């Protein structure tokens, strides 16, 4: 069974959209996306952003087990409250969409900065 990175790679390949366009829209480098293809589990936000770019819904591609391993995705079978615990029916507060977008933009810039720094270190000091 293919892991999440392989599923992502296959969906991108089948979309016909170039890797260059995808990495440009995500604000990452080509080596980063190729590393993501090797990852067994991927961040939910990253998967949905790629899905938005290529026009693909990944919810049907990942098995229930794989969906449960995506961060921030709740699984109905993941938590079974015991009878001695009182459940609270307070609604969960969702973050503001603008805050989430800003956070994602900062995360993307930070990752790009780290990759540029690593490339600079390789140029200056060479591989070990």
Chimera marker file (.cmm) of the C-alpha trace (Angstrom):
<marker_set name="trace">
<marker id="1" x="0.000" y="0.000" z="0.000" r="1" g="1" b="0" radius="0.5"/>
<marker id="2" x="1.486" y="3.374" z="-0.948" r="1" g="1" b="0" radius="0.5"/>
<marker id="3" x="2.185" y="5.877" z="1.801" r="1" g="1" b="0" radius="0.5"/>
<marker id="4" x="0.900" y="9.456" z="1.848" r="1" g="1" b="0" radius="0.5"/>
<marker id="5" x="3.902" y="10.940" z="0.051" r="1" g="1" b="0" radius="0.5"/>
<marker id="6" x="3.541" y="8.447" z="-2.786" r="1" g="1" b="0" radius="0.5"/>
<marker id="7" x="-0.199" y="9.164" z="-3.036" r="1" g="1" b="0" radius="0.5"/>
<marker id="8" x="0.560" y="12.891" z="-3.222" r="1" g="1" b="0" radius="0.5"/>
<marker id="9" x="3.199" y="12.352" z="-5.905" r="1" g="1" b="0" radius="0.5"/>
<marker id="10" x="0.875" y="10.200" z="-8.006" r="1" g="1" b="0" radius="0.5"/>
<marker id="11" x="-1.956" y="12.735" z="-7.772" r="1" g="1" b="0" radius="0.5"/>
<marker id="12" x="0.371" y="15.538" z="-8.875" r="1" g="1" b="0" radius="0.5"/>
<marker id="13" x="1.642" y="13.438" z="-11.758" r="1" g="1" b="0" radius="0.5"/>
<marker id="14" x="-1.917" y="12.598" z="-12.865" r="1" g="1" b="0" radius="0.5"/>
<marker id="15" x="-2.994" y="16.253" z="-12.644" r="1" g="1" b="0" radius="0.5"/>
<marker id="16" x="-0.635" y="17.298" z="-15.427" r="1" g="1" b="0" radius="0.5"/>
<marker id="17" x="0.406" y="20.384" z="-13.458" r="1" g="1" b="0" radius="0.5"/>
<marker id="18" x="4.147" y="20.931" z="-13.347" r="1" g="1" b="0" radius="0.5"/>
<marker id="19" x="6.142" y="20.593" z="-10.156" r="1" g="1" b="0" radius="0.5"/>
<marker id="20" x="7.580" y="24.036" z="-10.845" r="1" g="1" b="0" radius="0.5"/>
<marker id="21" x="4.143" y="25.638" z="-10.762" r="1" g="1" b="0" radius="0.5"/>
<marker id="22" x="3.211" y="23.777" z="-7.580" r="1" g="1" b="0" radius="0.5"/>
<marker id="23" x="6.373" y="24.731" z="-5.684" r="1" g="1" b="0" radius="0.5"/>
<marker id="24" x="6.042" y="28.341" z="-6.860" r="1" g="1" b="0" radius="0.5"/>
<marker id="25" x="2.483" y="28.541" z="-5.551" r="1" g="1" b="0" radius="0.5"/>
<marker id="26" x="3.434" y="26.825" z="-2.282" r="1" g="1" b="0" radius="0.5"/>
<marker id="27" x="6.520" y="29.000" z="-1.850" r="1" g="1" b="0" radius="0.5"/>
<marker id="28" x="8.848" y="26.032" z="-1.369" r="1" g="1" b="0" radius="0.5"/>
<marker id="29" x="11.754" y="24.578" z="-3.330" r="1" g="1" b="0" radius="0.5"/>
<marker id="30" x="11.790" y="21.518" z="-5.553" r="1" g="1" b="0" radius="0.5"/>
<marker id="31" x="13.959" y="19.528" z="-3.099" r="1" g="1" b="0" radius="0.5"/>
<marker id="32" x="11.366" y="20.156" z="-0.388" r="1" g="1" b="0" radius="0.5"/>
<marker id="33" x="8.494" y="18.703" z="-2.391" r="1" g="1" b="0" radius="0.5"/>
<marker id="34" x="10.615" y="15.717" z="-3.404" r="1" g="1" b="0" radius="0.5"/>
<marker id="35" x="11.343" y="15.115" z="0.298" r="1" g="1" b="0" radius="0.5"/>
<marker id="36" x="7.594" y="15.278" z="0.959" r="1" g="1" b="0" radius="0.5"/>
<marker id="37" x="7.089" y="12.525" z="-1.629" r="1" g="1" b="0" radius="0.5"/>
<marker id="38" x="9.291" y="10.285" z="0.529" r="1" g="1" b="0" radius="0.5"/>
<marker id="39" x="7.413" y="11.037" z="3.776" r="1" g="1" b="0" radius="0.5"/>
<marker id="40" x="5.056" y="8.352" z="5.024" r="1" g="1" b="0" radius="0.5"/>
<marker id="41" x="2.843" y="10.912" z="6.770" r="1" g="1" b="0" radius="0.5"/>
<marker id="42" x="2.142" y="14.459" z="5.675" r="1" g="1" b="0" radius="0.5"/>
<marker id="43" x="0.757" y="17.549" z="7.323" r="1" g="1" b="0" radius="0.5"/>
<marker id="44" x="-2.964" y="17.971" z="6.660" r="1" g="1" b="0" radius="0.5"/>
<marker id="45" x="-2.591" y="21.637" z="5.716" r="1" g="1" b="0" radius="0.5"/>
<marker id="46" x="0.125" y="20.855" z="3.184" r="1" g="1" b="0" radius="0.5"/>
<marker id="47" x="-1.985" y="18.132" z="1.565" r="1" g="1" b="0" radius="0.5"/>
<marker id="48" x="-5.027" y="20.396" z="1.294" r="1" g="1" b="0" radius="0.5"/>
<marker id="49" x="-2.952" y="23.243" z="-0.169" r="1" g="1" b="0" radius="0.5"/>
<marker id="50" x="-1.574" y="20.923" z="-2.863" r="1" g="1" b="0" radius="0.5"/>
<marker id="51" x="-5.088" y="19.627" z="-3.452" r="1" g="1" b="0" radius="0.5"/>
<marker id="52" x="-6.333" y="23.175" z="-3.982" r="1" g="1" b="0" radius="0.5"/>
<marker id="53" x="-3.581" y="23.864" z="-6.512" r="1" g="1" b="0" radius="0.5"/>
<marker id="54" x="-4.113" y="20.711" z="-8.565" r="1" g="1" b="0" radius="0.5"/>
<marker id="55" x="-7.881" y="20.608" z="-8.088" r="1" g="1" b="0" radius="0.5"/>
<marker id="56" x="-7.872" y="17.272" z="-6.273" r="1" g="1" b="0" radius="0.5"/>
<marker id="57" x="-9.690" y="16.106" z="-3.138" r="1" g="1" b="0" radius="0.5"/>
<marker id="58" x="-7.386" y="13.780" z="-1.190" r="1" g="1" b="0" radius="0.5"/>
<marker id="59" x="-10.054" y="12.669" z="1.291" r="1" g="1" b="0" radius="0.5"/>
<marker id="60" x="-10.916" y="9.681" z="-0.892" r="1" g="1" b="0" radius="0.5"/>
<marker id="61" x="-7.259" y="8.782" z="-1.561" r="1" g="1" b="0" radius="0.5"/>
<marker id="62" x="-6.137" y="8.205" z="2.003" r="1" g="1" b="0" radius="0.5"/>
<marker id="63" x="-7.435" y="5.240" z="3.941" r="1" g="1" b="0" radius="0.5"/>
<marker id="64" x="-9.133" y="5.845" z="7.279" r="1" g="1" b="0" radius="0.5"/>
<marker id="65" x="-5.919" y="4.835" z="9.042" r="1" g="1" b="0" radius="0.5"/>
<marker id="66" x="-3.876" y="7.262" z="6.936" r="1" g="1" b="0" radius="0.5"/>
<marker id="67" x="-6.396" y="10.053" z="7.498" r="1" g="1" b="0" radius="0.5"/>
<marker id="68" x="-6.156" y="9.521" z="11.246" r="1" g="1" b="0" radius="0.5"/>
<marker id="69" x="-2.373" y="9.961" z="11.073" r="1" g="1" b="0" radius="0.5"/>
<marker id="70" x="-2.709" y="13.381" z="9.422" r="1" g="1" b="0" radius="0.5"/>
<marker id="71" x="-2.208" y="16.070" z="12.077" r="1" g="1" b="0" radius="0.5"/>
<marker id="72" x="-5.298" y="18.005" z="13.166" r="1" g="1" b="0" radius="0.5"/>
<marker id="73" x="-7.721" y="15.469" z="11.646" r="1" g="1" b="0" radius="0.5"/>
<marker id="74" x="-10.081" y="14.005" z="14.188" r="1" g="1" b="0" radius="0.5"/>
<marker id="75" x="-11.085" y="10.390" z="13.934" r="1" g="1" b="0" radius="0.5"/>
<marker id="76" x="-14.339" y="9.186" z="15.460" r="1" g="1" b="0" radius="0.5"/>
<marker id="77" x="-12.703" y="5.977" z="16.658" r="1" g="1" b="0" radius="0.5"/>
<marker id="78" x="-9.619" y="7.720" z="18.010" r="1" g="1" b="0" radius="0.5"/>
<marker id="79" x="-11.071" y="8.731" z="21.392" r="1" g="1" b="0" radius="0.5"/>
<marker id="80" x="-13.603" y="6.737" z="23.345" r="1" g="1" b="0" radius="0.5"/>
<marker id="81" x="-14.546" y="8.525" z="26.557" r="1" g="1" b="0" radius="0.5"/>
<marker id="82" x="-14.951" y="6.374" z="29.616" r="1" g="1" b="0" radius="0.5"/>
<marker id="83" x="-18.220" y="6.413" z="31.535" r="1" g="1" b="0" radius="0.5"/>
<marker id="84" x="-16.585" y="8.040" z="34.561" r="1" g="1" b="0" radius="0.5"/>
<marker id="85" x="-15.569" y="11.126" z="32.591" r="1" g="1" b="0" radius="0.5"/>
<marker id="86" x="-18.083" y="13.918" z="32.268" r="1" g="1" b="0" radius="0.5"/>
<marker id="87" x="-18.273" y="15.182" z="28.714" r="1" g="1" b="0" radius="0.5"/>
<marker id="88" x="-18.438" y="18.884" z="28.031" r="1" g="1" b="0" radius="0.5"/>
<marker id="89" x="-20.525" y="20.101" z="25.168" r="1" g="1" b="0" radius="0.5"/>
<marker id="90" x="-18.682" y="23.389" z="24.779" r="1" g="1" b="0" radius="0.5"/>
<marker id="91" x="-18.060" y="24.197" z="21.131" r="1" g="1" b="0" radius="0.5"/>
<marker id="92" x="-14.448" y="24.209" z="19.988" r="1" g="1" b="0" radius="0.5"/>
<marker id="93" x="-13.224" y="27.636" z="19.049" r="1" g="1" b="0" radius="0.5"/>
<marker id="94" x="-11.895" y="27.771" z="15.514" r="1" g="1" b="0" radius="0.5"/>
<marker id="95" x="-9.042" y="30.162" z="14.691" r="1" g="1" b="0" radius="0.5"/>
<marker id="96" x="-9.815" y="33.105" z="12.453" r="1" g="1" b="0" radius="0.5"/>
<marker id="97" x="-9.220" y="32.292" z="8.758" r="1" g="1" b="0" radius="0.5"/>
<marker id="98" x="-6.993" y="35.353" z="8.321" r="1" g="1" b="0" radius="0.5"/>
<marker id="99" x="-4.806" y="34.247" z="11.233" r="1" g="1" b="0" radius="0.5"/>
<marker id="100" x="-4.451" y="30.785" z="9.726" r="1" g="1" b="0" radius="0.5"/>
<marker id="101" x="-3.485" y="32.251" z="6.355" r="1" g="1" b="0" radius="0.5"/>
<marker id="102" x="-0.925" y="34.522" z="7.993" r="1" g="1" b="0" radius="0.5"/>
<marker id="103" x="0.507" y="31.632" z="9.966" r="1" g="1" b="0" radius="0.5"/>
<marker id="104" x="0.780" y="29.474" z="6.845" r="1" g="1" b="0" radius="0.5"/>
<marker id="105" x="2.478" y="32.316" z="4.965" r="1" g="1" b="0" radius="0.5"/>
<marker id="106" x="4.981" y="32.728" z="7.796" r="1" g="1" b="0" radius="0.5"/>
<marker id="107" x="5.593" y="28.992" z="7.934" r="1" g="1" b="0" radius="0.5"/>
<marker id="108" x="6.248" y="28.907" z="4.193" r="1" g="1" b="0" radius="0.5"/>
<marker id="109" x="8.651" y="31.848" z="4.414" r="1" g="1" b="0" radius="0.5"/>
<marker id="110" x="10.445" y="30.255" z="7.368" r="1" g="1" b="0" radius="0.5"/>
<marker id="111" x="10.914" y="26.961" z="5.531" r="1" g="1" b="0" radius="0.5"/>
<marker id="112" x="12.192" y="28.789" z="2.446" r="1" g="1" b="0" radius="0.5"/>
<marker id="113" x="14.600" y="30.769" z="4.608" r="1" g="1" b="0" radius="0.5"/>
<marker id="114" x="15.919" y="27.587" z="6.248" r="1" g="1" b="0" radius="0.5"/>
<marker id="115" x="16.421" y="25.941" z="2.871" r="1" g="1" b="0" radius="0.5"/>
<marker id="116" x="18.275" y="28.984" z="1.535" r="1" g="1" b="0" radius="0.5"/>
<marker id="117" x="20.450" y="28.988" z="4.657" r="1" g="1" b="0" radius="0.5"/>
<marker id="118" x="21.272" y="25.290" z="4.206" r="1" g="1" b="0" radius="0.5"/>
<marker id="119" x="22.169" y="25.867" z="0.550" r="1" g="1" b="0" radius="0.5"/>
<marker id="120" x="24.411" y="28.771" z="1.565" r="1" g="1" b="0" radius="0.5"/>
<marker id="121" x="26.137" y="26.618" z="4.162" r="1" g="1" b="0" radius="0.5"/>
<marker id="122" x="26.757" y="23.952" z="1.534" r="1" g="1" b="0" radius="0.5"/>
<marker id="123" x="28.250" y="26.549" z="-0.838" r="1" g="1" b="0" radius="0.5"/>
<marker id="124" x="30.477" y="28.065" z="1.826" r="1" g="1" b="0" radius="0.5"/>
<marker id="125" x="31.604" y="24.956" z="3.689" r="1" g="1" b="0" radius="0.5"/>
<marker id="126" x="30.856" y="22.192" z="1.185" r="1" g="1" b="0" radius="0.5"/>
<marker id="127" x="29.444" y="18.785" z="2.017" r="1" g="1" b="0" radius="0.5"/>
<marker id="128" x="30.887" y="16.980" z="5.002" r="1" g="1" b="0" radius="0.5"/>
<link id1="1" id2="2" r="1" g="1" b="0" radius="0.2"/>
<link id1="2" id2="3" r="1" g="1" b="0" radius="0.2"/>
<link id1="3" id2="4" r="1" g="1" b="0" radius="0.2"/>
<link id1="4" id2="5" r="1" g="1" b="0" radius="0.2"/>
<link id1="5" id2="6" r="1" g="1" b="0" radius="0.2"/>
<link id1="6" id2="7" r="1" g="1" b="0" radius="0.2"/>
<link id1="7" id2="8" r="1" g="1" b="0" radius="0.2"/>
<link id1="8" id2="9" r="1" g="1" b="0" radius="0.2"/>
<link id1="9" id2="10" r="1" g="1" b="0" radius="0.2"/>
<link id1="10" id2="11" r="1" g="1" b="0" radius="0.2"/>
<link id1="11" id2="12" r="1" g="1" b="0" radius="0.2"/>
<link id1="12" id2="13" r="1" g="1" b="0" radius="0.2"/>
<link id1="13" id2="14" r="1" g="1" b="0" radius="0.2"/>
<link id1="14" id2="15" r="1" g="1" b="0" radius="0.2"/>
<link id1="15" id2="16" r="1" g="1" b="0" radius="0.2"/>
<link id1="16" id2="17" r="1" g="1" b="0" radius="0.2"/>
<link id1="17" id2="18" r="1" g="1" b="0" radius="0.2"/>
<link id1="18" id2="19" r="1" g="1" b="0" radius="0.2"/>
<link id1="19" id2="20" r="1" g="1" b="0" radius="0.2"/>
<link id1="20" id2="21" r="1" g="1" b="0" radius="0.2"/>
<link id1="21" id2="22" r="1" g="1" b="0" radius="0.2"/>
<link id1="22" id2="23" r="1" g="1" b="0" radius="0.2"/>
<link id1="23" id2="24" r="1" g="1" b="0" radius="0.2"/>
<link id1="24" id2="25" r="1" g="1" b="0" radius="0.2"/>
<link id1="25" id2="26" r="1" g="1" b="0" radius="0.2"/>
<link id1="26" id2="27" r="1" g="1" b="0" radius="0.2"/>
<link id1="27" id2="28" r="1" g="1" b="0" radius="0.2"/>
<link id1="28" id2="29" r="1" g="1" b="0" radius="0.2"/>
<link id1="29" id2="30" r="1" g="1" b="0" radius="0.2"/>
<link id1="30" id2="31" r="1" g="1" b="0" radius="0.2"/>
<link id1="31" id2="32" r="1" g="1" b="0" radius="0.2"/>
<link id1="32" id2="33" r="1" g="1" b="0" radius="0.2"/>
<link id1="33" id2="34" r="1" g="1" b="0" radius="0.2"/>
<link id1="34" id2="35" r="1" g="1" b="0" radius="0.2"/>
<link id1="35" id2="36" r="1" g="1" b="0" radius="0.2"/>
<link id1="36" id2="37" r="1" g="1" b="0" radius="0.2"/>
<link id1="37" id2="38" r="1" g="1" b="0" radius="0.2"/>
<link id1="38" id2="39" r="1" g="1" b="0" radius="0.2"/>
<link id1="39" id2="40" r="1" g="1" b="0" radius="0.2"/>
<link id1="40" id2="41" r="1" g="1" b="0" radius="0.2"/>
<link id1="41" id2="42" r="1" g="1" b="0" radius="0.2"/>
<link id1="42" id2="43" r="1" g="1" b="0" radius="0.2"/>
<link id1="43" id2="44" r="1" g="1" b="0" radius="0.2"/>
<link id1="44" id2="45" r="1" g="1" b="0" radius="0.2"/>
<link id1="45" id2="46" r="1" g="1" b="0" radius="0.2"/>
<link id1="46" id2="47" r="1" g="1" b="0" radius="0.2"/>
<link id1="47" id2="48" r="1" g="1" b="0" radius="0.2"/>
<link id1="48" id2="49" r="1" g="1" b="0" radius="0.2"/>
<link id1="49" id2="50" r="1" g="1" b="0" radius="0.2"/>
<link id1="50" id2="51" r="1" g="1" b="0" radius="0.2"/>
<link id1="51" id2="52" r="1" g="1" b="0" radius="0.2"/>
<link id1="52" id2="53" r="1" g="1" b="0" radius="0.2"/>
<link id1="53" id2="54" r="1" g="1" b="0" radius="0.2"/>
<link id1="54" id2="55" r="1" g="1" b="0" radius="0.2"/>
<link id1="55" id2="56" r="1" g="1" b="0" radius="0.2"/>
<link id1="56" id2="57" r="1" g="1" b="0" radius="0.2"/>
<link id1="57" id2="58" r="1" g="1" b="0" radius="0.2"/>
<link id1="58" id2="59" r="1" g="1" b="0" radius="0.2"/>
<link id1="59" id2="60" r="1" g="1" b="0" radius="0.2"/>
<link id1="60" id2="61" r="1" g="1" b="0" radius="0.2"/>
<link id1="61" id2="62" r="1" g="1" b="0" radius="0.2"/>
<link id1="62" id2="63" r="1" g="1" b="0" radius="0.2"/>
<link id1="63" id2="64" r="1" g="1" b="0" radius="0.2"/>
<link id1="64" id2="65" r="1" g="1" b="0" radius="0.2"/>
<link id1="65" id2="66" r="1" g="1" b="0" radius="0.2"/>
<link id1="66" id2="67" r="1" g="1" b="0" radius="0.2"/>
<link id1="67" id2="68" r="1" g="1" b="0" radius="0.2"/>
<link id1="68" id2="69" r="1" g="1" b="0" radius="0.2"/>
<link id1="69" id2="70" r="1" g="1" b="0" radius="0.2"/>
<link id1="70" id2="71" r="1" g="1" b="0" radius="0.2"/>
<link id1="71" id2="72" r="1" g="1" b="0" radius="0.2"/>
<link id1="72" id2="73" r="1" g="1" b="0" radius="0.2"/>
<link id1="73" id2="74" r="1" g="1" b="0" radius="0.2"/>
<link id1="74" id2="75" r="1" g="1" b="0" radius="0.2"/>
<link id1="75" id2="76" r="1" g="1" b="0" radius="0.2"/>
<link id1="76" id2="77" r="1" g="1" b="0" radius="0.2"/>
<link id1="77" id2="78" r="1" g="1" b="0" radius="0.2"/>
<link id1="78" id2="79" r="1" g="1" b="0" radius="0.2"/>
<link id1="79" id2="80" r="1" g="1" b="0" radius="0.2"/>
<link id1="80" id2="81" r="1" g="1" b="0" radius="0.2"/>
<link id1="81" id2="82" r="1" g="1" b="0" radius="0.2"/>
<link id1="82" id2="83" r="1" g="1" b="0" radius="0.2"/>
<link id1="83" id2="84" r="1" g="1" b="0" radius="0.2"/>
<link id1="84" id2="85" r="1" g="1" b="0" radius="0.2"/>
<link id1="85" id2="86" r="1" g="1" b="0" radius="0.2"/>
<link id1="86" id2="87" r="1" g="1" b="0" radius="0.2"/>
<link id1="87" id2="88" r="1" g="1" b="0" radius="0.2"/>
<link id1="88" id2="89" r="1" g="1" b="0" radius="0.2"/>
<link id1="89" id2="90" r="1" g="1" b="0" radius="0.2"/>
<link id1="90" id2="91" r="1" g="1" b="0" radius="0.2"/>
<link id1="91" id2="92" r="1" g="1" b="0" radius="0.2"/>
<link id1="92" id2="93" r="1" g="1" b="0" radius="0.2"/>
<link id1="93" id2="94" r="1" g="1" b="0" radius="0.2"/>
<link id1="94" id2="95" r="1" g="1" b="0" radius="0.2"/>
<link id1="95" id2="96" r="1" g="1" b="0" radius="0.2"/>
<link id1="96" id2="97" r="1" g="1" b="0" radius="0.2"/>
<link id1="97" id2="98" r="1" g="1" b="0" radius="0.2"/>
<link id1="98" id2="99" r="1" g="1" b="0" radius="0.2"/>
<link id1="99" id2="100" r="1" g="1" b="0" radius="0.2"/>
<link id1="100" id2="101" r="1" g="1" b="0" radius="0.2"/>
<link id1="101" id2="102" r="1" g="1" b="0" radius="0.2"/>
<link id1="102" id2="103" r="1" g="1" b="0" radius="0.2"/>
<link id1="103" id2="104" r="1" g="1" b="0" radius="0.2"/>
<link id1="104" id2="105" r="1" g="1" b="0" radius="0.2"/>
<link id1="105" id2="106" r="1" g="1" b="0" radius="0.2"/>
<link id1="106" id2="107" r="1" g="1" b="0" radius="0.2"/>
<link id1="107" id2="108" r="1" g="1" b="0" radius="0.2"/>
<link id1="108" id2="109" r="1" g="1" b="0" radius="0.2"/>
<link id1="109" id2="110" r="1" g="1" b="0" radius="0.2"/>
<link id1="110" id2="111" r="1" g="1" b="0" radius="0.2"/>
<link id1="111" id2="112" r="1" g="1" b="0" radius="0.2"/>
<link id1="112" id2="113" r="1" g="1" b="0" radius="0.2"/>
<link id1="113" id2="114" r="1" g="1" b="0" radius="0.2"/>
<link id1="114" id2="115" r="1" g="1" b="0" radius="0.2"/>
<link id1="115" id2="116" r="1" g="1" b="0" radius="0.2"/>
<link id1="116" id2="117" r="1" g="1" b="0" radius="0.2"/>
<link id1="117" id2="118" r="1" g="1" b="0" radius="0.2"/>
<link id1="118" id2="119" r="1" g="1" b="0" radius="0.2"/>
<link id1="119" id2="120" r="1" g="1" b="0" radius="0.2"/>
<link id1="120" id2="121" r="1" g="1" b="0" radius="0.2"/>
<link id1="121" id2="122" r="1" g="1" b="0" radius="0.2"/>
<link id1="122" id2="123" r="1" g="1" b="0" radius="0.2"/>
<link id1="123" id2="124" r="1" g="1" b="0" radius="0.2"/>
<link id1="124" id2="125" r="1" g="1" b="0" radius="0.2"/>
<link id1="125" id2="126" r="1" g="1" b="0" radius="0.2"/>
<link id1="126" id2="127" r="1" g="1" b="0" radius="0.2"/>
<link id1="127" id2="128" r="1" g="1" b="0" radius="0.2"/>
</marker_set>
